[in-house]
């Protein structure tokens, strides 16, 4: 997987129009939502539920793109693509990147 920015700060600034309060609210809402989505995604991967994997990975990809979490979005997209191809083994392999991307993203967002 190509390296992607953990956070596209320019995109986030464009989304919030430079409004610091709105940015904090958006990040907080994203974090809450993404943590739930990540938990459901991991559960679905463990249980071999391809339809649920596709759904959760797709949602995570879109939400991540919305705030500029490019690396997380790419990782979720790779999982979604593997699941859509019916390759649960590949989806699980792709998911190994989730822990690193999640930790890097939370650290980056905490610095804002």
Beta strands, then each sheet from edge to edge (+ up, - down):
end
